[in-house]
Amino acid sequence: MEYHFTNDKPIYVQLVDYFKIQIIAGLRPEGSRVESVRDLAVEAKVNPNTMQKALSELEREGLVKTERTSGRFITDDKEKIAKMREEIAGVEIETFIKKMQSLGFSKKEIKKLIDEYEAE
């Protein structure tokens, strides 16, 4: 897996976002085991404390669960994953619409552009 970090937000937040995308895309399937903090940190080239913070946030959000003797696992709650997928889609759509409006497009024009793009 390829990690690309930017300077616009903390690395642990970017890691949380990265894992969320991995989960909703099915690249980290429901119920699958999460690698160790140390292994993930080495892979991402980040401090283990940063990775721990990201995984703790995912756990707080209910996307990852810890089983005492077995490690961490991706949630098997299909509804939670579906809800997260819709939330992320909503944020992306809102961002897109705001960007297009800043370029001078009305919502009607944006819809027309999308319809034309789909028709191609």
C-alpha positions as CSV (number, residue, x, y, z in Angstrom):
1,M,0.0,0.0,0.0
2,E,1.2,3.5,-0.9
3,Y,1.0,6.3,1.6
4,H,1.1,9.9,0.5
5,F,1.1,12.6,3.2
6,T,0.5,16.3,2.8
7,N,1.2,19.2,5.1
8,D,-2.5,20.4,5.3
9,K,-3.5,18.2,8.3
10,P,-1.8,16.0,10.9
11,I,-0.4,12.7,9.7
12,Y,-2.6,10.6,12.1
13,V,-5.7,12.2,10.6
14,Q,-4.5,11.4,7.1
15,L,-3.9,7.8,8.3
16,V,-7.5,7.6,9.6
17,D,-8.8,8.9,6.3
18,Y,-6.6,6.4,4.4
19,F,-7.9,3.5,6.5
20,K,-11.5,4.6,6.1
21,I,-11.1,4.6,2.3
22,Q,-9.5,1.2,2.5
23,I,-12.4,-0.1,4.5
24,I,-15.2,1.3,2.4
25,A,-13.4,0.2,-0.8
26,G,-13.3,-3.4,0.6
27,L,-9.5,-3.4,0.5
28,R,-9.6,-4.1,4.2
29,P,-12.6,-6.5,4.4
30,E,-15.0,-6.7,7.3
31,G,-13.7,-8.8,10.1
32,S,-10.2,-8.9,8.7
33,R,-7.2,-8.7,11.1
34,V,-5.2,-5.4,11.2
35,E,-1.5,-5.7,11.1
36,S,0.5,-4.7,14.2
37,V,1.1,-1.1,15.0
38,R,4.8,-1.6,14.5
39,D,4.4,-3.3,11.1
40,L,1.9,-0.6,9.9
41,A,4.2,2.2,11.1
42,V,7.2,0.7,9.3
43,E,5.1,0.3,6.1
44,A,3.8,3.9,6.3
45,K,7.2,5.3,7.4
46,V,5.7,7.0,10.5
47,N,6.3,6.9,14.2
48,P,4.6,4.0,15.9
49,N,2.9,6.5,18.3
50,T,1.3,8.2,15.3
51,M,0.0,4.9,13.9
52,Q,-1.3,4.0,17.4
53,K,-3.1,7.3,17.6
54,A,-4.7,6.7,14.2
55,L,-5.8,3.2,15.1
56,S,-7.2,4.4,18.4
57,E,-9.3,7.0,16.6
58,L,-10.6,4.3,14.2
59,E,-11.5,2.2,17.3
60,R,-13.2,5.2,18.9
61,E,-15.3,5.6,15.8
62,G,-16.2,1.9,15.9
63,L,-14.4,0.9,12.6
64,V,-11.8,-1.2,14.3
65,K,-12.2,-3.4,17.4
66,T,-9.6,-4.9,19.7
67,E,-9.8,-8.5,20.9
68,R,-7.6,-8.8,23.9
69,T,-5.5,-11.8,22.9
70,S,-6.0,-11.7,19.1
71,G,-5.3,-8.2,18.1
72,R,-7.3,-5.6,16.1
73,F,-9.9,-6.3,13.5
74,I,-11.9,-4.3,11.0
75,T,-15.5,-4.1,12.2
76,D,-18.0,-6.6,10.7
77,D,-20.8,-4.0,11.2
78,K,-22.0,-3.6,7.6
79,E,-24.4,-0.8,8.5
80,K,-21.6,1.2,10.1
81,I,-19.4,0.8,7.0
82,A,-22.3,1.7,4.7
83,K,-23.1,4.8,6.8
84,M,-19.4,5.8,6.7
85,R,-19.4,5.3,2.9
86,E,-22.4,7.7,2.5
87,E,-20.8,10.3,4.8
88,I,-17.6,10.3,2.9
89,A,-19.5,10.6,-0.4
90,G,-21.5,13.5,1.0
91,V,-18.3,15.4,2.0
92,E,-16.8,14.8,-1.4
93,I,-19.9,15.9,-3.2
94,E,-20.2,19.0,-1.1
95,T,-16.5,19.9,-1.7
96,F,-17.0,19.4,-5.4
97,I,-20.1,21.6,-5.6
98,K,-18.4,24.4,-3.6
99,K,-15.3,24.2,-5.9
100,M,-17.5,24.4,-9.0
101,Q,-19.6,27.3,-7.5
102,S,-16.3,29.2,-6.8
103,L,-15.6,28.8,-10.5
104,G,-18.9,30.5,-11.2
105,F,-21.1,27.5,-12.0
106,S,-24.7,27.3,-10.7
107,K,-26.1,24.1,-9.3
108,K,-28.1,23.7,-12.5
109,E,-25.0,24.1,-14.6
110,I,-23.1,21.6,-12.5
111,K,-25.8,19.0,-12.9
112,K,-25.8,19.6,-16.6
113,L,-22.1,19.1,-16.8
114,I,-22.3,15.9,-14.8
115,D,-25.1,14.6,-17.0
116,E,-23.1,15.5,-20.2
117,Y,-20.0,13.8,-18.7
118,E,-22.0,10.6,-17.9
119,A,-23.4,10.6,-21.4
120,E,-19.9,10.4,-23.0
